[in-house]
Amino acid sequence: MTAVRKILSFFIITLALLVLPAFVCFHAAAASDWPLEIVNESGVEITSLRISYTGAEKWSENRVASPVPDGGRAELDIGRGSILGISDIKITAGGREIIWRRLPILEIFSITVDGKLEPRYERIKLGA
């Protein structure tokens, strides 16, 4: 019976070591696909959102597919898989361009744009 238990224990440990890395990779890949929710409480329509590495001033294409009205919300594909870390975000709202500097965008899944066109958000550290 001891030999059977040793073999079974070895099998379970081996299986766990093979499955755990796959689960971690799947979890990381799934997180990279999560959209950014924009909640518009600004009083004006949001017509664009662009992302740049902090300080680079090389802006992505517009991530807003259709304007987000005041009181509305939208889920935006921001390409999380290609973002390396701290980013600047430029929005156009009510005809004004505003740049939010040094946002930890990989830890932000929802931003509320307030009446002063400032971002409100909570940071969520995945895997922490």
ZIGITA-V817193 format. One record per residue. N is the residue number from 1. PSI is psi in degrees with one decimal (NA if undefined). OMEGA is omega in radians with two decimals (999 if undefined). D_CENTER is the distance of its C-alpha to the mean C-alpha in Angstrom with 2 decimals. Layout:
n=N psi=PSI omega=OMEGA d_center=D_CENTER
n=N psi=PSI omega=OMEGA d_center=D_CENTER
This chain:
n=1 psi=-32.5 omega=-3.14 d_center=51.14
n=2 psi=-39.8 omega=3.14 d_center=49.69
n=3 psi=-39.4 omega=3.12 d_center=49.07
n=4 psi=-42.4 omega=3.12 d_center=47.21
n=5 psi=-41.1 omega=3.13 d_center=44.97
n=6 psi=-43.2 omega=3.13 d_center=44.24
n=7 psi=-44.3 omega=3.13 d_center=43.36
n=8 psi=-42.8 omega=3.10 d_center=41.17
n=9 psi=-43.3 omega=3.10 d_center=39.39
n=10 psi=-43.5 omega=3.14 d_center=38.91
n=11 psi=-45.0 omega=-3.13 d_center=37.52
n=12 psi=-43.8 omega=3.13 d_center=35.02
n=13 psi=-43.7 omega=3.12 d_center=33.82
n=14 psi=-44.5 omega=3.12 d_center=33.56
n=15 psi=-43.9 omega=3.12 d_center=31.61
n=16 psi=-41.0 omega=3.14 d_center=29.15
n=17 psi=-28.8 omega=3.10 d_center=28.71
n=18 psi=-36.6 omega=-3.06 d_center=28.05
n=19 psi=-38.3 omega=-3.07 d_center=25.64
n=20 psi=-48.5 omega=3.11 d_center=23.50
n=21 psi=-36.8 omega=3.12 d_center=22.06
n=22 psi=-40.2 omega=3.12 d_center=21.29
n=23 psi=-43.5 omega=-3.14 d_center=19.44
n=24 psi=-43.5 omega=3.12 d_center=17.36
n=25 psi=-41.1 omega=3.12 d_center=16.57
n=26 psi=-43.0 omega=3.14 d_center=15.76
n=27 psi=-44.5 omega=3.14 d_center=13.40
n=28 psi=-41.3 omega=3.13 d_center=11.51
n=29 psi=-40.9 omega=3.13 d_center=11.68
n=30 psi=-39.6 omega=3.14 d_center=10.56
n=31 psi=-32.4 omega=-3.11 d_center=7.31
n=32 psi=-17.1 omega=-3.14 d_center=6.82
n=33 psi=-6.1 omega=-3.08 d_center=7.65
n=34 psi=136.0 omega=-3.14 d_center=5.69
n=35 psi=167.0 omega=3.00 d_center=5.88
n=36 psi=123.2 omega=3.09 d_center=5.40
n=37 psi=130.9 omega=3.04 d_center=8.77
n=38 psi=123.3 omega=3.07 d_center=11.33
n=39 psi=119.0 omega=-3.03 d_center=14.46
n=40 psi=106.0 omega=3.04 d_center=17.37
n=41 psi=29.6 omega=-3.01 d_center=20.09
n=42 psi=-21.0 omega=-3.05 d_center=21.29
n=43 psi=-6.9 omega=3.12 d_center=24.55
n=44 psi=166.8 omega=3.14 d_center=23.91
n=45 psi=138.2 omega=3.05 d_center=22.15
n=46 psi=123.1 omega=-3.07 d_center=18.87
n=47 psi=-15.8 omega=3.09 d_center=19.54
n=48 psi=154.3 omega=3.01 d_center=17.01
n=49 psi=124.7 omega=-3.12 d_center=13.72
n=50 psi=150.4 omega=-3.07 d_center=13.66
n=51 psi=142.2 omega=3.07 d_center=11.83
n=52 psi=147.8 omega=2.96 d_center=14.01
n=53 psi=140.6 omega=-3.09 d_center=14.24
n=54 psi=125.5 omega=3.09 d_center=15.86
n=55 psi=-11.3 omega=-3.07 d_center=19.50
n=56 psi=-30.1 omega=-3.12 d_center=19.53
n=57 psi=30.2 omega=3.03 d_center=19.82
n=58 psi=100.3 omega=-2.95 d_center=19.00
n=59 psi=142.9 omega=3.07 d_center=16.88
n=60 psi=174.5 omega=3.00 d_center=15.01
n=61 psi=166.5 omega=3.13 d_center=16.44
n=62 psi=123.8 omega=-3.13 d_center=15.91
n=63 psi=-6.6 omega=3.13 d_center=12.79
n=64 psi=111.6 omega=-3.10 d_center=14.79
n=65 psi=-40.8 omega=3.07 d_center=17.05
n=66 psi=149.2 omega=-3.05 d_center=19.41
n=67 psi=143.0 omega=3.11 d_center=19.97
n=68 psi=110.7 omega=-3.09 d_center=18.49
n=69 psi=161.4 omega=3.04 d_center=21.65
n=70 psi=132.2 omega=-3.10 d_center=22.25
n=71 psi=-4.8 omega=-3.13 d_center=21.55
n=72 psi=177.3 omega=3.09 d_center=19.23
n=73 psi=155.2 omega=3.14 d_center=15.64
n=74 psi=149.9 omega=3.03 d_center=13.53
n=75 psi=122.5 omega=-3.04 d_center=10.52
n=76 psi=133.8 omega=3.00 d_center=9.37
n=77 psi=109.6 omega=-3.09 d_center=8.56
n=78 psi=4.3 omega=3.13 d_center=7.20
n=79 psi=47.9 omega=-3.10 d_center=8.16
n=80 psi=-33.1 omega=-3.10 d_center=5.58
n=81 psi=-22.0 omega=-3.12 d_center=8.90
n=82 psi=2.3 omega=3.14 d_center=10.78
n=83 psi=132.5 omega=-3.07 d_center=9.08
n=84 psi=-22.4 omega=-3.11 d_center=11.23
n=85 psi=-126.7 omega=-3.08 d_center=10.43
n=86 psi=132.6 omega=-3.07 d_center=11.53
n=87 psi=158.4 omega=2.96 d_center=11.33
n=88 psi=145.6 omega=3.10 d_center=13.43
n=89 psi=132.0 omega=3.09 d_center=12.66
n=90 psi=123.7 omega=3.07 d_center=15.74
n=91 psi=153.6 omega=2.98 d_center=16.37
n=92 psi=121.4 omega=-3.10 d_center=19.69
n=93 psi=126.6 omega=-3.14 d_center=21.01
n=94 psi=31.5 omega=3.13 d_center=24.67
n=95 psi=-2.3 omega=3.13 d_center=25.64
n=96 psi=141.1 omega=3.02 d_center=24.31
n=97 psi=129.8 omega=3.13 d_center=21.80
n=98 psi=137.5 omega=3.08 d_center=19.87
n=99 psi=125.5 omega=3.02 d_center=17.87
n=100 psi=123.9 omega=-3.05 d_center=15.60
n=101 psi=144.5 omega=2.95 d_center=16.03
n=102 psi=52.1 omega=3.07 d_center=14.36
n=103 psi=134.9 omega=3.08 d_center=11.03
n=104 psi=69.8 omega=-2.91 d_center=9.12
n=105 psi=-27.0 omega=3.12 d_center=5.86
n=106 psi=-15.4 omega=3.13 d_center=4.59
n=107 psi=8.9 omega=-3.12 d_center=6.13
n=108 psi=128.0 omega=-3.13 d_center=5.39
n=109 psi=-10.4 omega=3.08 d_center=4.89
n=110 psi=131.3 omega=3.07 d_center=8.16
n=111 psi=129.2 omega=3.01 d_center=10.32
n=112 psi=125.0 omega=3.11 d_center=14.03
n=113 psi=118.0 omega=-3.06 d_center=16.13
n=114 psi=-177.2 omega=-3.09 d_center=19.53
n=115 psi=-18.9 omega=3.09 d_center=23.03
n=116 psi=10.4 omega=-3.09 d_center=23.02
n=117 psi=32.0 omega=3.07 d_center=19.91
n=118 psi=149.3 omega=3.13 d_center=18.13
n=119 psi=138.3 omega=2.98 d_center=14.58
n=120 psi=129.5 omega=-3.09 d_center=14.55
n=121 psi=164.6 omega=2.99 d_center=11.69
n=122 psi=144.0 omega=3.08 d_center=11.59
n=123 psi=133.9 omega=3.08 d_center=10.05
n=124 psi=113.0 omega=-3.14 d_center=9.43
n=125 psi=108.5 omega=3.13 d_center=10.48
n=126 psi=139.6 omega=3.10 d_center=10.35
n=127 psi=4.6 omega=-3.14 d_center=13.83
n=128 psi=NA omega=999 d_center=15.45
